[in-house]
């Protein structure tokens, strides 16, 4: 019997009802480009945010995934960075995605016996964060996150809300203490920002880095960054 390496295993991607749907859509596209299998779960609130922020209707069953795969940021100046996909590319991407209903606890990702390389909740709403840290298991997203924590697999939570209440801060602390990576959608500005896509790609690149998915979405510190003109992290005070 052969054993899959961790880099060959699929990833769980959950989209919930926080602002920042574009990060999740870009992440999904790039995971498919990297030939990473994706278990995809979208909550009803996540679908509502996708509709509101990106004007994409993915259907009452949240199954029109081709709309997510074909999305690109509507700014002609950035098309060289984020090109629309062809029909054949979308078909190939769809073959990598397993879509699950957020209410269906009979899906493989509800059990630790189903192997994955990790899970990302992007964007991660405050309610979802609370459900994760309290092991509520109210839906498939929360249950899958609980599985990743108990199995000591990588779990990346991408909150975006600001400012945060003391309860949200405490929940993020508890998540980190339990082994999750809390990666807020806070784009940096030191990598030569020229467009909104550069800010989107900064956050997505950091997620991909933690998943060990190679990417060249941003200029990294010390690699082609003009330090003299302030394109770098904050200097010591």
C-alpha angles and dihedrals in degrees: 000000000000124000123218117235115238091252090059095053122097124255128229115230119186125185117200137178103285126110115265102070090153091070091058094046092050090046092051092051094049094046088055090047087054090052093245115153112234131206100203126200123175122186120218089250089050090054090049091054091048088053094047100042103033101023090235121143108204093177136253090286092045090235104123090099093154087075090061093047093051096047121114131172107273098236118106091207090066101044091104087062098041114028124184113254126246122239091255092051092051091049091051091047092050090057089063096053127085109191119208132189110241090229096052110100091176092076118111095248090065089074133063089222088073107084121224136165091232146298135260125195104198120198096014115201122214090247091053091048089052092048091051097050092046093047088234096158092198093151141006093273093056092042093050090049090051089051091053092050095047092046091047093239125147114281118181119193117195110194119179108176118118138226099026129214121233088254092055090048090050090050091052090050091051091048091052091047089053091055104266122134110234106206110174117205093253109142118208123227101208098089100078101276112206102155144011088264089064089059093046092048093050091063094040091049091054090051092049090048091057089049090050091239108147114237142161098202096129143024105258125221109282093014111101095324119139102229093174091063095047101263095140145073118301112289119238113273 
